[in-house]
Amino acid sequence: MATQSLSYVLGVASSLSDQAWQWRGGNMEMGAEANTLSNDILTQLLLTRGVAPDDVTRHAKPTMRDFLPDPSEFRDMESAADRIAQAVLSGEQITVYGDYDVDGATSSALMIQVLRELGVNAGYYIPDRLLEGYGPSGEALVKLAREGSSLIVTVDCGAMAYEALGMARDEGVDVIVVDHHKCAAELPPTTALVNPNRLDENDLAAAHGHLAAVGVAFLLSIALVRTLRARDYFKERKEPDLMALLDLVALGTVADVAALHGLNRAFVSQGLKILARRERVGMAALMDASRLKRAPQASDLGFALGPRINAAGRIGESTLGVRLLTTSDPEEAREIAEKLSVLNDERRAIEAEVQEQAEMQLQGQHNHAVHVLAGDGWHPGVIGIVAGRIKEKTGRPAIVIARDEADGQGKGSGRSISGVDLGAAIIAAREEGLLVAGGGHAMAAGLTIANERLADFAEFLDTRLAKDVERARLSQRMRLDLSVAPGGLTPELVETLNAAGPYGVGWPAPRLAVGPVRIIKADIVGKDHLRLIAAGEDGKSFKAIAFRAAETEMAQTLLHRSKGRRFHLAGRAKIDDWGPRPAAELHLEDAAFAD
């Protein structure tokens, strides 16, 4: 493969969004003959995403066989499997304690289904986001113990829950923590803590620190079944079908914005196949509520299915997600899925109001490395989404805090950019005494803060992360994988590009430049989406759309100053299947003058 060139793609040193265009890897200018591409482009895509030349075959079609590690490599995995196996064999009461987001719901549903197939009718507990907040509540753990649970398995939470887990220990109940969030050097008191982000993990396990909690729970399920097999539990009982759980793993992984490389790509690739079979009643109902008729793609998990389940924990009843994913009753599934869609619509309206207010505060923060925005009465259920929107708008990490004057504290949620470890910074701020509570991972974090410490906290983050943010922003160029003439933007090309998926964080979807073109038509559709029809010198035309871009310099130029000019357009190639036959279109991200 060619060494990445420092020259600009198509000579674009400064685009309409003020970005330089550079190759992600080797130069792939294909012209109109791109519709005859072979596996060469697939190989190139894999290489430019960090795959070693001698490992291309394994990554071209990621399978569980090729990527699944031995679960026993993870610290406390065998102890956790042994304790759960003991509870299964002796008929103990087990409760799964999950977080209220998609990763928590899928992790909980996975553990519940495995235990059901093992003959255990496990209970579950999902805390209320507003009343109880993130993580295990000591009061809830004690209550569960006094109601008869001798073993509690927390999923997607617990790595930093020192006080709550201490209360559970004092009550005499065993707690196993299955998590993926950042850990401190000192671990909380547990029977076992399975987390690839433990600081004392070995190199092989630590290399899986990008797993979502549902992925860690899947590995624990493998270890549990193996432990019970060794104890002859399946002599007269069918083993659980663990591969059938990969629909849950795929949904939780994508919706939690986990990096899609290595094992996660295998999880999602295989999980999408399970989802396409629509065997899980709740998943089928969720797809119907999302008006998803075709086989789901990874993007559908993040933008259609995941947000609906998240809406339950954000502004509705926190248990709806787990109930949907574990029910076997089609009517119940349909009712829950429809309710989730209604809640999702409500969430969007609330989110828009909070985002508008948060963006007003940006005007005074132009020189900040990290945007810390806070408001009274903001709904805590949407602050994470708004933080993500602010991050996308500014290219900087953002933390949005919902202040509550009644108790003098604020609940915050943050989203980061690649190369800036926000979770570690939040943990450091907590250790400095700036936060009441806080934790997370590199790309996302949550916190509780006393209102009077907001200014100190913002200053701490600016000081700690300024250099990381500057370095990350300097490396944020428009990275392209290939360029084609308009005639090369075909459904066959899209199919070829999709073969290197699934795509997501850490495994970016291919971006291509198309041009030169002239703008035949440009208008605004929906609230703020730019729609184009562009035509090239080869006589071929195509549609393009730029989402939430109406007010950008790029959109204004293409709308009002494109006459007589030629452009190169950059974005992701997608299939438009609304017409009589599929056509390729461009999801536009940037544009540059071609003259």
Secondary structure, DSSP 4 states (H G I P E B T S, - for coil): -PPPP-SPGGG-SS-TTS--EEESSS--B-GGGGGG--HHHHHHHHHTTT--GGGHHHHHS--HHHHPPPGGGSTTHHHHHHHHHHHHHHT--EEEEE-SSHHHHHHHHHHHHHHHHTT---EEE---TTTT-SS--HHHHHHHHHTT-SEEEEES--TT-HHHHHHHHHHT-EEEEE--S---SSPPP-SEEE-TT-TT--HHHHTTTT--HHHHHHHHHHHHHHHHHHTTTTSSSPPP-GGGGHHHHHHHHHHTT---STHHHHHHHHHHHHHHTT-SHHHHHHHHHTT--S---HHHIIIIIHHHHHHHHHHS-TTHHHHHHH---HHHHHHHHHHHHHHHHHHHHHHHHHHHHHHHHGGG-TT-SSEEEEEET--TTTHHHHHHHHHHHHSS-EEEEEEETTTTEEEEEEE--TT--HHHHHHHHHHTTS-SEEEE-SSEEEEEEEGGGHHHHHHHHHHHHHHHHHHHHHT--EEESEEE-GGG--HHHHHHHHTT---BTTBPPP-EEEEEEEEEEEEEETTTEEEEEEEETTS-EEEEEETT-TTSHHHHHHHHS-TT--EEEEEEEEEE-SSSS-EEEEEEEEEEE--
